[in-house]
């Protein structure tokens, strides 16, 4: 039997229809009608549009008893129920035709929310309608329309769960950054006897230990912070690595009011460990939140600079989201009810595997530690081009000079010009070449460091002693582009792909005779980075160019192709001369370093004042090629060479 209802001509018609609704829905085989112009479909569509747009004036709405509800009240309740999702109304679609039984209808709908991070949350609901006295279909509203577990007063809330940040791995596949012990140094206000004296004593203590161990500590606002804090609060001053704390402990431990809390933080082996290359991981800053409001929220950890910044999305993974039900609590705040409506679990980040060797990096950082000027040391394994270390100083410097500096190479570039001269047969190891005190080209006078002269000596002596005038006189034999061709055979100017920024050099080509003379010993318009010179040095040691590599996973998409084999007779003669730089030449301070060290010193003028120079040393020992650069370092023998010695003595045997 088909149930039907006569239509009363009274105002309580909708209420009676609602009262019969439950029974009707439980009766199998109720009438199913296709909605025509006068069917419920139009009201369903109007309600879904009004829900999303925040305006329900175009549709009648009743409560579960059939009582008419003001459209504005329903709109307001939908907004309140939406809670944290109110700014992103759901997409609402009707799922097929409404089912009509007499004056009652049900319409299946799909509710689809777009959550932060483009996460989709979709579910099906059922909209119930009753026909009113005016033959218009009215939507029956209650919070369950939005979600079956919502009741009046509830609010939708979001709980964001970040997954574990992936690690930067060294060449052995071990995390470079791991949890390491730290000590949080702070002050307890009610135990401070003299805040001015405490600030003075703390400042003296911090300044007494090496800057590489402790960040700059600004104590200017400490008195104000202590005055505003609760008497028993812990007012943090600085967080120190355990080794730094051990050094400073005797100076500050007994100061009245100081307190110390042990903790662990994700840190590299040392504070300066490849820091400019790796970058840092810090709580989201205001700039991060402004630039990427859809990606970060306050409290997120964000990579800044270096590999941590460039590969932040890969390393941090995908945050998870949970939609929860909340209710207003005491004080007007919302409190979770424990009901979870949807969850997408966070996905952990993907690790970044590098070629860095912890022991070699520590040796490089240690070699620069005493250097007060901006400096860099980069080391490359000769056998496969792996970047073993990239150190920048002084201390935990922020700029990766090792990779991106664009500076003249000075006399280290005699390695390149000599290769070009040997390739053309213009010189030989023992062929005589004059080394005068000065040499003039097109009215421009060139001289040697400290105005030395050697006279007519074998070319190998000119190389070992770094005679500028000899190379200036040989420049015409290279021709307009011979120097650039030699540089390119060693990888300079190449399209390297390391997965991070790198400057591969710009070699002077053409130009006046005076420019070519200057370029022959690394002046003029030639510019390089330390990594470019380390790569070129490794090519000489190896016998052909192979692009240095830094990332193993993900491997760069387009590394530069390997170069052709260098002429054996040319490269063998060049190696001999680079060994003699150490045994009898300008790098002789290294002759007592264990193992056979090869190298070339360099002093590079960087402006029109000959007294202003950068200092260089490039070389190799065993399977490790390296380049040392000191900005405004003066003579290489007094700055770059000592750094090279400290590095080699600390370097594990190869």
Secondary structure, DSSP 8 states (H G I E B T S, - for coil): --------SSTTHHHHHHHTHHHHHHSTT-------TTSTHHHHHHHHHHHHHT--TTS-EE-TTS-B--HHHHHHHHHHHHGGGTTS--EEEE-S--EEETTEEEEEEEEEEEETTTEEEEEEEEEEEEE-TTS-EEEE--GGGT-TT--TTEEEEEEEE------EE-TTS-BSSEEEEEEEEEE-GGG-S-HHHHHHHHHHHHHTS-TTTS-----TTHHHHHHHS-TT--EEEEEEEHHHHHHHHHHHTTSTTEEEEEEEEEE-SSTTTTHHHH-EEEE--HHHHHHTTTT--TT-EEEESHHHHHTHHHHH-B-EEEEEEEEE-GGG-EEEEEEEEEEE--B----EEE---HHHHHHHHHHHTT--S-EEEEEEETTT-BEEEEEEETTT-SS-HHHH--B--GGGGHHHHHHHHHHTTS--SS-EEEE-SEEEETTEEEE-GGG---EEEEHHHHHHHT-HHHHHHHHHHHTTTHHHHHHHHTTTT-----SS-----B---S--HHHHHHHTTT-TT-BB-HHHHHHHHHHHHHTS----B-EEES--SS---------HHHHHHHHHHHHHHHHTSTTGGGTTSSS-EEEEEEEEE-SS-TT-EEEEEEEEETTEEEEEEETT---GGGTHHHHHHHHHHHS---
